[in-house]
Amino acid sequence: MADRIRLGMVGGGKDAFIGAVHRIAARIDGEYELVAGALSSTPEKAQASGAALGLAPDRTYGDFREMAIRENRIKGGIEAVAIVTPNHMHYPVAREFLKRGIHVICDKPLTSTLPDARKLAKLAHESDALFVLTHNYTGYPMVRQAREMVARGELGKIRVVQVEYPQDWLTEAVEQTGTNKQSEWRTDPERSGAGGSTGDIGTHAFNLAGFVTGLELEALSADLQSFVPGRRVDDNGHVMLRYKGGARGMLWCSQVAPGNENALRLRVYGEKGGLEWAQEDPNYLWYTPFGEPKRLLTRAGSGARDVAARVSRTPGGHPEGYLEGFANIYAEAARAIRAKQAGAAIPGDVVFPTVDDGLAGVAFVDACVRSSARDAAWVKLA
């Protein structure tokens, strides 16, 4: 096996949820080795977090700029960096590493503001380094299969897209208790951006619908709410979608829907049939050709395609899901990085969300906020 890709991480220290997920995903296929990090903006916490992960003291940094500069200069410095900070830090952190030719694997959404998203997209296109956005649901095997089925025309021309992502963890004002770090920054518009549920989970739903269908959004009408008193960002959103080519869609995102944990669901209907997929039961895909009985397609069994098998690891009946979906994004990124290092073309079957997908997601949030402020007026993405 080739040497592991030397990976750094910015953010993701003690008490951070998503950093641990990225580290697990990077380890699953043995493609990466975490060798450096600026794991917290607090130097003492950064050192403690680095020590807990076994990082050398001189590769544990209190500042991401210092990390980018030094790692670019030393022998055996990092080749890629994972950015797992709050949203408002994605652009300044990515900028420091991209301009030094270090590949970036960044958590979503791309940035907290549309101007930053535009600047980051421009910088990524001008850099020789890769930019990978971890919309991890695009890594699920049956999502890959649904995408291929649509692309092959098995549903015919797409007419209707319905996607929803309800949660319940912000049903109460937990951000005001001082006991939940995630809720504090995710409901702070200075750190998360103007969109609350739209930015946090609505972007996932929007990205999933576009990834599977290949449709491009033309306009939207959004009705956003902040149901919890004192909350400064939306915690629920209903969005009507108009796609180029005539398809229509509906998107619902909510973090105040009791009884829902991570209930991301997608339904796609075309002239010839329909598909249904649910994240909480991700190894199954329902396919209904028009006029025929509904068919259950499984990840490693009945109806499975090569495109799903390529990103599967375990036999049928052994569930794969969230962590493996993340790992598939990291594995795809590793193939692309190794191709770049060898001076070769990136293999044609490598699939991962790009900076352009991220820009579209931030533009979606911006349009939702603008539309809702105008009493759900129809607006185009900026």
C-alpha positions in Angstrom: 0.0 0.0 0.0 1.2 3.5 -0.7 2.2 5.7 2.2 -0.7 7.2 4.0 -1.7 10.7 3.1 -0.4 13.0 5.8 -3.5 14.8 7.2 -3.9 17.8 9.3 -7.1 19.1 11.0 -8.3 22.6 12.0 -11.0 22.5 14.7 -12.4 19.3 16.1 -10.8 19.4 19.5 -12.3 18.4 22.9 -16.1 18.4 23.0 -16.4 18.9 19.2 -18.7 16.4 17.5 -17.9 16.6 13.8 -14.1 16.4 14.2 -14.3 12.9 15.7 -16.6 11.9 12.8 -14.0 13.1 10.3 -11.2 11.3 12.1 -13.0 8.0 12.1 -13.9 8.4 8.4 -10.3 9.1 7.5 -9.2 6.0 9.3 -11.7 3.5 8.0 -9.9 2.7 4.7 -6.4 3.3 6.0 -5.7 6.1 3.5 -4.7 8.9 5.9 -2.6 9.5 9.0 -3.4 12.4 11.2 -0.1 14.1 11.9 -0.8 17.7 12.8 -3.6 19.9 14.0 -4.8 23.3 15.2 -7.7 21.8 17.1 -8.9 24.8 19.1 -8.7 28.5 19.1 -7.7 28.2 22.7 -4.0 27.3 22.9 -4.3 25.2 26.1 -7.3 23.3 24.7 -5.5 22.8 21.4 -2.4 21.3 23.2 -4.6 19.1 25.4 -6.6 17.9 22.4 -3.5 17.2 20.4 -2.0 15.2 23.2 -5.2 13.2 23.6 -4.9 12.2 19.9 -1.2 11.4 20.1 0.0 14.3 18.0 3.6 15.5 18.6 3.7 18.7 20.6 5.6 20.5 17.8 2.8 19.5 15.3 0.1 20.8 17.6 -0.6 24.4 16.8 -2.5 27.2 18.6 -3.2 29.0 15.3 -4.2 27.7 11.9 -2.0 30.3 10.0 1.1 29.2 11.9 0.1 25.6 11.1 -0.3 26.3 7.4 3.0 28.2 7.1 5.1 25.7 9.1 3.6 22.5 7.6 4.2 23.9 4.1 7.9 24.4 4.9 8.9 21.3 6.9 9.9 17.9 5.5 7.0 15.5 5.8 4.4 18.3 6.2 0.8 17.7 5.7 -0.6 17.0 2.2 -4.2 17.6 3.1 -6.2 19.4 5.8 -9.6 18.7 7.2 -11.5 21.8 8.2 -14.1 21.1 11.0 -14.6 24.6 12.5 -17.8 26.6 12.8 -19.0 27.9 9.4 -17.6 31.4 9.7 -14.0 30.1 9.8 -14.2 27.9 6.7 -13.1 30.6 4.3 -10.1 32.1 6.2 -8.8 28.6 7.1 -9.2 27.2 3.6 -7.6 30.2 2.1 -4.4 29.7 4.1 -4.0 26.1 3.0 -5.2 26.4 -0.6 -2.7 29.2 -1.4 0.1 26.9 -0.2 -1.1 24.0 -2.4 -2.4 21.8 0.4 -5.5 19.9 -0.4 -8.7 20.8 1.5 -11.4 18.6 2.9 -14.0 20.9 4.4 -17.2 20.3 6.3 -20.4 21.8 5.0 -21.8 24.4 4.4 -19.0 25.9 2.4 -19.1 29.3 4.3 -21.3 31.4 6.5 -21.9 34.1 3.8 -22.4 34.2 0.1 -19.5 36.8 -0.5 -17.1 34.4 1.3 -18.4 31.5 -0.7 -17.7 33.3 -3.9 -14.2 34.2 -2.8 -13.5 30.7 -1.7 -14.8 29.2 -5.0 -12.6 31.6 -7.0 -9.5 30.7 -4.9 -10.2 27.0 -5.1 -10.4 27.1 -8.9 -7.2 29.0 -9.1 -5.3 26.6 -6.8 -3.6 23.5 -7.9 -4.9 21.8 -4.7 -8.2 19.9 -4.5 -11.2 21.1 -2.6 -13.6 18.5 -1.3 -16.8 19.3 0.6 -18.2 16.6 2.9 -21.8 16.4 2.0 -21.6 12.9 3.3 -25.0 11.7 2.2 -23.7 11.6 -1.4 -21.4 8.8 -0.3 -24.2 6.4 0.6 -24.3 3.4 -1.8 -28.1 3.5 -2.5 -27.9 7.3 -3.1 -25.2 6.6 -5.7 -27.5 3.9 -7.2 -30.5 6.3 -7.3 -28.3 8.9 -9.1 -27.3 6.4 -11.7 -30.9 5.2 -12.3 -32.0 8.8 -12.9 -29.1 9.5 -15.1 -29.9 6.4 -17.2 -33.4 7.6 -17.7 -35.1 4.8 -15.8 -37.5 7.2 -14.3 -38.0 9.2 -17.5 -38.1 13.0 -17.4 -38.2 14.1 -13.8 -41.4 15.9 -12.8 -41.5 16.0 -8.9 -38.8 16.1 -6.2 -39.7 16.0 -2.5 -37.0 16.2 0.1 -37.2 16.7 3.8 -34.8 16.8 6.8 -36.6 17.1 10.2 -34.8 16.9 13.6 -36.0 17.7 17.1 -32.9 18.6 19.0 -33.6 22.4 19.1 -37.3 22.1 20.1 -36.3 23.9 23.3 -33.9 26.8 23.7 -30.9 24.6 24.6 -28.6 27.3 23.3 -29.5 29.5 26.2 -28.6 26.9 28.9 -24.8 27.0 28.4 -24.7 23.2 28.3 -24.6 22.5 24.6 -21.7 23.8 22.6 -23.2 22.7 19.2 -26.4 24.6 19.8 -24.6 27.7 20.8 -22.7 28.3 17.6 -25.2 26.8 15.3 -27.9 29.3 16.4 -25.5 32.3 16.3 -25.7 34.1 13.0 -22.3 35.5 13.4 -20.8 32.0 13.3 -23.4 29.8 11.5 -24.6 32.4 9.0 -28.0 33.9 8.4 -29.7 30.5 7.9 -30.3 28.2 10.9 -32.0 25.0 10.0 -31.7 26.0 6.3 -27.9 26.3 6.6 -27.3 23.3 8.9 -29.6 20.7 7.4 -31.5 22.4 4.6 -28.2 22.5 2.6 -27.9 18.7 3.0 -31.5 18.2 1.6 -30.9 20.7 -1.2 -27.6 19.0 -2.1 -29.0 15.5 -2.0 -31.9 16.4 -4.3 -29.5 18.0 -6.8 -27.0 15.2 -6.6 -29.5 12.4 -7.3 -31.6 14.2 -10.0 -29.0 16.3 -11.7 -31.5 19.2 -11.8 -30.5 22.8 -11.5 -32.6 25.1 -9.4 -34.1 28.1 -11.2 -36.1 29.8 -8.4 -37.5 29.3 -4.9 -40.1 30.5 -2.5 -39.3 30.1 1.2 -41.2 30.5 4.4 -38.8 30.4 7.3 -39.7 30.5 11.0 -37.9 30.9 14.4 -40.4 29.2 16.6 -38.3 29.2 19.8 -38.5 32.6 21.5 -35.3 34.5 21.3 -33.7 32.4 18.6 -31.9 34.5 16.0 -31.9 32.1 13.1 -34.6 30.0 11.6 -35.4 26.6 13.1 -38.0 25.5 10.5 -38.4 26.1 6.8 -40.8 25.3 4.0 -39.4 25.9 0.5 -41.0 25.5 -2.9 -38.6 24.8 -5.7 -38.7 25.4 -9.5 -36.1 23.6 -11.5 -34.9 24.4 -14.9 -36.7 22.1 -17.5 -40.0 22.2 -15.7 -39.6 19.9 -12.7 -41.1 21.1 -9.4 -40.0 20.4 -5.8 -40.7 20.9 -2.1 -38.1 21.0 0.7 -38.8 21.0 4.4 -36.2 21.3 7.0 -36.9 21.6 10.7 -35.0 21.3 14.0 -38.2 21.6 16.1 -40.1 18.5 15.0 -40.4 16.1 18.0 -40.0 12.5 17.2 -37.5 13.1 14.4 -33.7 12.5 15.0 -32.1 12.7 11.5 -35.0 11.9 9.2 -33.6 12.9 5.9 -35.8 11.5 3.1 -35.9 11.9 -0.7 -38.7 11.1 -3.2 -38.2 11.5 -6.9 -41.0 11.0 -9.5 -40.6 10.9 -13.3 -42.7 10.0 -16.3 -41.8 6.3 -16.0 -41.6 5.7 -12.2 -40.4 6.8 -8.8 -37.7 6.4 -6.2 -37.8 6.7 -2.4 -34.9 6.7 0.0 -34.6 7.4 3.8 -31.4 8.1 5.6 -32.4 6.3 8.8 -32.8 3.1 6.7 -30.1 3.8 4.2 -29.4 0.3 2.8 -32.7 0.2 1.0 -34.1 2.0 -2.1 -37.7 1.7 -3.1 -38.2 1.7 -6.9 -41.7 1.8 -8.5 -41.9 1.5 -12.3 -45.3 3.1 -13.3 -48.0 0.5 -13.4 -45.9 -2.2 -11.6 -45.5 -3.3 -8.0 -43.1 -1.4 -5.8 -39.6 -3.0 -5.7 -37.2 -3.0 -2.7 -33.6 -2.7 -3.9 -31.0 -3.5 -1.2 -27.4 -2.3 -0.9 -25.7 -5.7 -1.2 -28.5 -7.9 -2.5 -31.6 -7.6 -4.7 -31.2 -5.0 -7.4 -27.8 -3.7 -6.3 -25.7 -2.1 -9.0 -21.9 -1.9 -9.4 -22.0 1.8 -8.6 -23.4 0.9 -5.1 -21.1 -2.1 -4.6 -18.0 0.0 -5.3 -18.7 2.1 -2.1 -19.9 -0.8 0.1 -17.8 -2.7 2.6 -19.9 -5.3 4.4 -22.1 -8.2 3.3 -25.9 -7.8 2.9 -27.8 -7.5 6.1 -24.9 -5.7 7.9 -26.0 -2.0 7.9 -23.8 0.7 6.6 -24.6 4.3 7.1 -23.3 7.6 8.4 -19.7 6.9 9.2 -19.2 4.8 6.0 -20.8 7.6 3.9 -18.3 10.0 5.3 -15.5 7.4 4.7 -16.5 7.1 1.1 -16.0 10.9 0.6 -12.6 10.5 2.2 -11.8 7.5 0.1 -12.8 9.3 -3.1 -10.7 12.3 -2.0 -7.7 10.0 -1.5 -8.0 8.6 -5.0 -8.1 12.1 -6.4 -5.1 13.2 -4.3 -3.0 10.3 -5.3 -3.8 10.9 -8.9 -2.8 14.5 -8.6 0.5 13.5 -6.8 1.2 11.1 -9.7 0.5 13.8 -12.3 -2.3 11.7 -13.7 -5.9 12.5 -14.4 -8.4 11.9 -11.7 -10.3 8.6 -12.4 -13.6 9.2 -14.1 -15.6 7.3 -11.5 -14.4 9.4 -8.6 -17.3 11.4 -7.2 -17.3 14.0 -4.4 -19.0 17.3 -3.7 -16.9 20.2 -5.0 -16.5 23.9 -4.1 -19.2 24.6 -6.8 -21.6 22.4 -4.9 -20.8 24.3 -1.8 -21.3 27.7 -3.5 -24.7 26.5 -4.7 -25.6 25.5 -1.2 -24.8 28.9 0.3 -26.6 30.6 -2.6 -29.6 28.4 -1.7 -29.5 29.6 2.0 -29.1 33.2 0.9 -32.2 32.9 -1.5 -34.3 31.3 1.3 -33.5 34.2 3.7 -34.2 36.8 1.0 -37.5 35.1 -0.1 -38.8 34.7 3.5 -38.0 38.4 4.2 -40.3 39.3 1.3 -43.2 37.1 2.5 -42.1 34.0 0.5 -41.7 35.9 -2.8 -40.2 33.9 -5.6 -36.5 34.7 -6.0 -33.6 33.4 -8.1 -30.3 32.2 -6.6 -27.7 34.9 -6.6 
